[in-house]
Amino acid sequence: MTLDKLLADVFSSPRGPEIGAFFDYDGTLITGYSATTFYNQRFKDLDIGPQELARTLWTAVRGIHTEEDFAALLELSLGAWSGKTEEDMTKLGQKLFVSEIAGKLHTEIWELVEAHRAMEHTIVLASSATRFQVEPMAEAIGADHVLCTPLEAIDGVLTGRTGGTPLWGSQKANAVVDLARAKGIDLTRSFAYSNGDEDVPFLSTVAHPTAVAPDKGLREEAERRGWPVLDCVPRGKRPGVVDLARTGAFYGAFAGAFVAGLGAGLLNRSRGQIVDITSTIGTDLGFALAGVEVKVISGAEHLWSRRPAVFIFNHQSNIDAVVAMKLVRQSYTGVAKKEAKNIPGFGQLFQIADVAFIDRGNVKDPKAALAPAVEKLRNGLSIVLSPEGTRSPTPRLGPFKKGAFHMAMQAGVPIVSMVMKGQNEVMWRGSQTVRSGVIEVVVLPPVETTDWKAEDVSAHAEAIRNDWLHTLAHWPGRPSAPESVTDGAGKATP
């Protein structure tokens, strides 16, 4: 079953919260198990003894086949948390989610979550894991409800025991039925997604079950029952030899192009030539050697119709800035905080590339802080940057900072949006390894800023962000939610 077919099925279902979308966590929303990340952290902290290690390894070798097996594993792992505060464990869960677990997210399942959200379905994360593992992901996907194994705590301190029934096997299915009854969710029209054969009862509670990256047992059961099977690209695994070779070729192409550009630039006394040669030859050759195709599927003409301009892109991976270089290609530079000028090595490279150094600490006079970038624009150079600033741990579009919009308005140049999709598959969040794949780009028409006023910049930025959200939700050639129809009272109708 293809992802597009599953998305089309969701979009053809009734709209409304009485339809449930139940997602398992470990192995379904992410590759592997969140518990492994927590164990790894304990190894790093030297917080695991030889006896516990031996019992854990034996349990892993033996496997989890029954509710009793799972209860034994849970007792072993929860015992290590005895005496820890809920507050500390919550902070640890959030930290591990951002630093490691989010990078294992199956983007295919993320798209299904977004599809159900577009159809206003009730989204539920149902897992046998604890809330410290589950809640950061539940918050990230915007789950309406969370079902997980409860823990016992006294005065905010964990006892090392469960606080109720572990949600494994049939117990998870029972929890789903109870929630549906309490919240008015119609299971005969609902959806569920899981990867393990222990979740056959869970999947059986709904009308539309899907086996996601299933283990051997669930795959066989899905084939026997006629359930759709979705295979996902495994995330977070160590790169193979081929990927390492691709990565070496990718960075090697850049280094070679930079050296060539540096030579030509010094010869002709042109810093712009260094950037132009690196951006054209370096990106074209680097992406070709790495097996990466950058495909502009709409709006290519807007890349050249108005220059200089402020070019902005959505920031998901380290590769998207390189994609932006390939698209803009000539007569541009980037933006960096003024302190970056003093970083050994990088500071010199930034100065060679004629980067605009801005004073982010000058909050009292933001116009003066942006002056170096505005000057570049007025001198004919375009600026390329991401308005999101820091990358989001998930594919969700982050809030926009206003700097890009203010500098465009002050220089009187347009804003050109380059909305990308697929960069996460080519270079995962937190990774430096390049994998083969296709990155699609939609370039939106230039937005003029000459009539903008400073007090309206936030509204203009929000309007552009809404354009991005609409573009991502209605990607050309992909299934998308039907436009909602409102009744006389302004409410969406199914």
C-alpha positions in Angstrom: 0.0 0.0 0.0 1.4 3.4 -0.9 1.3 6.4 1.3 -0.7 8.3 -1.3 -3.4 5.6 -1.3 -3.6 5.8 2.5 -3.8 9.6 2.4 -6.5 9.4 -0.2 -8.5 7.0 2.0 -8.3 9.4 4.9 -9.3 12.4 2.8 -12.3 10.5 1.4 -13.5 9.6 4.9 -16.1 11.7 6.8 -14.9 14.8 8.5 -15.3 15.3 12.3 -14.1 14.4 15.8 -16.2 11.3 16.0 -13.7 9.7 13.7 -10.7 8.5 15.7 -7.1 8.1 14.4 -5.1 5.9 16.9 -1.4 5.7 16.5 1.0 3.3 18.3 4.3 4.9 19.2 7.5 2.7 19.3 8.1 1.3 15.8 5.2 3.1 14.3 5.6 6.8 14.8 9.4 6.3 15.2 12.0 3.7 14.1 12.9 1.5 17.0 12.1 2.0 20.7 12.1 5.2 22.8 13.1 3.0 25.8 16.4 2.3 24.0 17.2 6.0 24.1 16.5 6.2 27.8 18.7 3.1 28.4 21.5 4.7 26.4 21.3 7.8 28.5 21.7 5.7 31.6 24.7 4.0 30.1 26.2 7.5 29.5 25.4 8.5 33.1 26.9 5.2 34.4 23.5 4.6 36.0 23.1 0.9 35.3 24.6 -2.0 37.2 25.9 -5.4 35.7 23.0 -7.4 37.1 20.3 -5.1 35.6 22.3 -5.1 32.3 22.5 -8.8 32.2 18.7 -9.2 32.9 17.9 -6.6 30.3 20.1 -8.2 27.6 18.6 -11.6 28.4 15.0 -10.1 28.1 16.0 -8.5 24.7 17.3 -11.8 23.4 14.3 -13.8 24.6 11.9 -11.2 23.2 8.5 -10.0 24.5 5.7 -12.4 23.5 3.1 -12.2 26.3 1.7 -9.7 28.7 3.7 -11.4 31.5 6.9 -10.9 29.5 6.1 -7.2 29.1 5.2 -6.9 32.8 8.6 -8.4 33.8 10.5 -6.0 31.5 8.5 -3.1 32.8 9.3 -4.1 36.4 12.9 -4.2 35.6 13.0 -0.8 33.9 10.7 1.0 36.3 12.7 -0.2 39.2 15.6 2.0 38.0 13.4 5.1 38.2 12.4 4.5 41.9 13.2 7.7 43.9 13.4 9.9 40.8 11.0 12.9 40.7 8.3 13.2 38.0 9.6 16.7 37.2 13.1 15.4 36.5 11.9 12.5 34.4 9.6 14.9 32.4 12.6 17.1 31.7 14.7 14.1 30.7 12.0 12.9 28.3 11.7 16.3 26.7 15.5 16.5 26.3 15.9 13.0 24.8 13.0 13.7 22.4 14.5 16.8 21.0 18.1 15.5 20.9 17.5 12.0 19.6 14.0 10.5 19.4 12.5 13.2 17.1 15.2 12.3 14.5 13.7 8.8 14.3 10.2 10.1 13.3 8.7 8.3 10.3 7.7 11.2 8.1 5.2 9.0 6.3 3.3 8.7 9.6 3.6 12.4 10.2 1.8 13.0 6.9 -1.0 10.6 8.0 -1.3 12.5 11.3 -1.6 15.8 9.4 -4.2 14.3 7.1 -6.3 13.2 10.0 -5.9 16.6 11.5 -7.0 18.2 8.3 -10.2 16.1 8.4 -10.7 17.2 12.0 -10.5 13.6 13.3 -9.6 12.9 17.0 -5.9 12.0 17.2 -4.9 9.5 19.9 -1.4 8.3 20.7 -1.8 4.8 22.3 1.3 3.2 23.7 2.5 0.7 26.3 5.4 3.1 27.1 5.4 5.5 30.0 4.3 9.1 29.8 7.9 10.4 30.0 8.6 8.6 26.7 5.2 9.4 25.0 4.1 12.9 26.0 6.8 14.9 24.1 5.8 13.1 20.9 2.1 13.5 21.7 2.6 17.2 22.1 4.6 17.4 18.9 1.9 15.7 16.8 -0.9 17.6 18.6 -2.6 14.5 20.0 -6.0 15.1 21.5 -5.6 12.1 23.9 -2.8 10.0 25.2 -3.1 6.4 26.3 0.0 4.9 28.0 1.1 2.8 31.0 0.5 4.7 34.2 3.2 5.0 36.9 2.8 5.2 40.6 4.2 8.3 42.3 3.9 9.5 45.9 4.3 13.3 46.4 5.8 13.6 42.9 8.4 10.8 43.5 8.2 7.6 41.5 8.0 4.4 43.4 9.3 2.2 40.6 5.9 0.5 40.1 3.1 0.9 37.7 0.0 2.9 38.7 -2.4 0.7 36.9 -2.7 -1.8 34.0 0.2 -1.8 31.5 -1.2 -1.0 28.0 0.2 -4.0 26.2 -1.6 -6.4 23.9 -5.3 -6.7 24.7 -5.1 -4.1 27.4 -4.3 -1.4 24.9 -7.3 -2.5 22.9 -9.5 -2.3 26.0 -8.2 1.3 26.7 -9.1 2.3 23.1 -12.6 1.0 23.5 -13.1 2.7 26.9 -11.8 6.1 25.5 -14.0 5.8 22.4 -17.0 5.2 24.6 -16.2 8.1 26.9 -15.5 10.6 24.0 -18.1 9.5 21.5 -15.6 8.2 19.0 -17.1 5.8 16.4 -14.7 2.9 16.1 -16.6 1.5 13.1 -15.4 4.5 11.1 -12.0 5.0 12.8 -8.4 4.3 11.9 -5.4 2.7 13.7 -1.7 2.3 12.9 0.8 -0.1 14.5 3.9 -2.1 13.8 3.8 -5.1 16.2 1.8 -8.4 16.2 1.0 -7.7 19.9 -1.2 -4.9 18.6 -3.5 -7.2 16.5 -6.3 -6.7 19.2 -5.6 -2.9 19.1 -5.8 -2.7 15.3 -8.9 -5.0 15.4 -10.9 -2.4 17.3 -11.3 -0.1 14.3 -12.7 -0.3 10.8 -9.5 0.9 9.1 -6.3 -0.8 10.5 -2.9 -0.3 8.9 0.2 -2.3 9.6 3.2 0.1 9.6 6.7 -1.2 9.0 5.3 -4.4 10.6 7.3 -7.2 12.2 7.1 -10.7 10.8 4.1 -11.7 12.8 2.0 -8.6 12.1 2.9 -8.7 8.4 1.6 -12.3 8.1 -1.5 -11.4 10.1 -2.2 -8.3 7.9 -1.8 -10.3 4.7 -4.2 -13.0 6.1 -6.8 -10.3 7.1 -6.3 -8.1 4.1 -5.1 -5.1 6.1 -3.0 -2.6 4.2 0.7 -2.6 4.9 2.8 0.6 4.8 6.6 0.2 4.8 8.5 3.3 6.0 12.1 4.4 5.4 13.9 3.3 8.6 15.2 6.4 10.5 18.1 7.0 12.7 20.2 3.9 11.7 23.9 4.1 11.1 24.7 5.1 7.5 26.0 2.4 5.2 29.1 2.4 3.1 27.3 3.7 0.1 25.8 6.7 2.0 29.2 7.5 3.5 30.6 7.5 -0.1 27.8 9.8 -1.3 28.5 12.1 1.6 32.2 12.2 0.9 31.6 13.0 -2.8 29.0 15.7 -1.8 31.3 17.6 0.5 34.3 16.9 -1.8 32.5 18.6 -4.7 31.9 21.6 -2.6 35.4 21.9 -1.4 36.7 21.6 -5.0 34.3 24.2 -6.2 35.2 26.6 -3.4 38.9 26.3 -4.2 38.2 26.9 -7.9 36.0 29.9 -6.9 38.6 31.2 -4.6 41.2 31.1 -7.3 38.9 32.9 -9.8 37.8 35.4 -7.2 41.3 36.4 -6.2 42.3 36.6 -9.8 39.4 38.9 -10.7 39.2 40.6 -7.2 35.6 39.5 -6.9 34.2 37.9 -3.7 30.9 37.4 -5.6 32.6 35.1 -8.0 33.7 32.8 -5.2 30.1 32.5 -4.0 28.7 32.1 -7.5 31.1 29.3 -8.5 30.6 27.5 -5.2 26.8 27.8 -5.5 26.6 26.6 -9.1 29.3 24.1 -9.7 29.5 23.0 -6.1 25.8 22.3 -5.7 25.2 20.8 -9.2 28.1 18.5 -8.9 27.6 17.7 -5.2 24.0 16.8 -5.6 24.6 14.7 -8.7 27.4 12.7 -7.1 25.2 12.2 -4.0 22.2 10.9 -6.0 20.0 13.8 -4.9 17.6 15.4 -7.4 16.3 18.9 -6.6 13.1 19.4 -8.6 11.3 22.7 -8.8 7.7 21.5 -9.5 6.1 25.0 -9.6 7.1 28.6 -9.9 10.7 28.3 -11.2 10.3 31.6 -13.0 9.9 33.4 -9.7 13.6 32.6 -8.8 14.7 35.1 -11.5 11.7 37.5 -12.1 12.7 40.0 -9.3 16.2 40.6 -8.0 17.5 41.6 -5.5 15.1 39.9 -3.2 14.9 38.3 0.2 14.7 34.6 -0.5 13.3 32.5 2.4 12.9 28.7 2.9 11.6 26.3 5.4 14.3 24.8 7.7 14.1 21.1 8.4 17.7 19.8 7.8 21.2 21.0 7.2 20.7 20.2 3.5 17.9 22.8 2.9 20.4 25.7 3.0 22.4 24.0 0.3 19.2 23.5 -1.8 18.6 27.3 -1.4 22.1 28.0 -2.7 21.5 25.8 -5.7 18.2 27.6 -6.4 19.3 31.1 -6.0 22.7 30.4 -7.5 24.1 33.9 -8.2 24.5 37.4 -6.7 23.4 36.6 -3.1 24.7 36.2 0.4 23.5 35.0 3.7 23.0 36.5 7.2 24.9 35.7 10.4 25.1 37.2 13.9 28.1 39.6 14.2 29.8 37.3 16.7 30.2 34.7 13.9 32.8 36.9 12.3 35.3 36.0 15.1 34.8 32.2 14.8 38.2 30.8 13.7 38.0 29.5 10.2 34.2 30.0 9.7 34.5 33.8 10.4 37.0 34.2 7.6 34.9 32.1 5.2 31.8 34.2 6.1 33.8 37.4 5.3 35.0 35.9 2.0 31.3 35.1 1.1 30.4 38.7 1.9 27.9 37.6 4.6 25.8 40.3 6.2 26.7 40.4 10.0 23.8 41.7 12.0 23.7 42.6 15.7 21.0 40.4 17.1 21.6 41.8 20.6 20.6 45.3 19.6 16.9 45.0 20.5 16.6 48.7 21.3 17.4 49.7 17.7 16.3 46.8 15.4 16.6 49.0 12.3 20.3 49.6 13.0 20.8 45.9 13.8 19.6 45.0 10.3 21.4 47.8 8.5 24.3 45.6 7.2 21.8 43.2 5.5 19.7 46.1 4.1 22.9 47.7 2.7 23.7 44.4 0.8 20.2 44.4 -0.7 20.4 48.1 -1.8 23.8 47.3 -3.4 22.2 44.6 -5.5 22.9 41.4 -3.6 19.9 39.2 -2.6 19.7 37.7 0.9 18.9 34.0 1.6 17.7 32.9 5.0 15.2 30.8 6.9 12.6 32.9 8.9 12.1 29.9 11.2 15.5 30.4 12.7 16.1 27.3 14.8 15.1 24.0 13.2 11.9 22.4 14.6 12.5 18.8 15.9 9.6 17.7 13.7 8.4 18.6 10.2 6.0 21.1 11.7 6.5 24.6 10.4 7.9 26.8 13.2 6.9 30.4 14.0 8.5 33.1 11.9 11.0 35.6 13.2 10.5 39.0 11.7 14.0 40.0 10.6 13.7 38.8 7.0 10.5 40.8 6.5 11.8 44.0 8.1 15.0 43.9 6.0 13.0 43.4 2.8 10.7 46.3 3.7 13.5 48.6 4.6 15.3 47.9 1.3 12.1 48.0 -0.7 12.7 44.5 -2.2 10.3 41.6 -2.6 10.2 38.4 -0.6 10.4 35.1 -2.5 9.4 31.9 -0.7 11.0 28.6 -1.6 8.9 25.9 0.1 10.7 22.6 0.2 9.5 19.0 0.8 11.7 15.9 1.2 14.8 17.4 2.6 14.3 15.3 5.8 14.6 12.1 3.7 17.9 13.2 2.1 19.5 14.5 5.3 17.8 13.6 8.6 17.6 16.1 11.4 20.8 16.2 13.3 22.7 14.1 10.7 25.5 15.2 8.4 25.1 12.1 6.1 23.6 12.6 2.6 21.2 9.9 1.3 19.9 9.7 -2.2 16.4 11.0 -2.9 14.3 13.8 -4.4 13.7 17.2 -2.8 10.7 19.0 -4.4 10.4 22.8 -4.3 7.5 25.1 -4.9 8.5 28.7 -5.4 5.7 31.2 -4.6 5.2 34.5 -6.5 7.3 37.5 -5.1 5.5 39.5 -2.4 6.1 43.2 -2.8 7.0 45.1 0.4 7.2 48.7 -0.8 3.8 49.5 0.7 4.4 47.8 4.0 4.4 49.7 7.3 6.5 48.6 10.3 3.5 48.1 12.5 2.0 45.7 9.9 5.1 43.5 9.4 3.8 40.8 11.8 0.6 40.5 9.9 2.4 40.3 6.6 4.7 37.6 8.0 1.8 35.6 9.3 0.1 35.8 5.9 3.2 34.4 4.2 3.5 31.7 6.8 -0.2 30.8 6.1 0.7 30.5 2.3 3.4 28.1 3.2 1.0 26.0 5.4 -1.5 25.9 2.5 1.2 24.9 0.0 2.5 22.1 2.3 -1.0 20.8 2.9 -2.0 21.0 -0.8 1.3 19.8 -2.4 1.1 19.6 -6.2 0.5 16.0 -7.3 -0.3 14.7 -3.8 -3.6 13.9 -2.2 -5.0 16.7 -0.1 -8.0 17.4 2.1 -11.1 18.6 0.4 -11.9 22.2 1.1 -14.3 22.3 4.1 -17.8 23.6 3.5 -19.4 25.7 6.2 -23.0 25.8 7.1 -25.0 28.9 7.8 -23.5 29.1 11.3 -20.0 29.1 10.0 -19.4 25.5 11.1 -17.6 22.9 8.8 -20.0 20.3 7.5 -18.9 16.7 6.9 
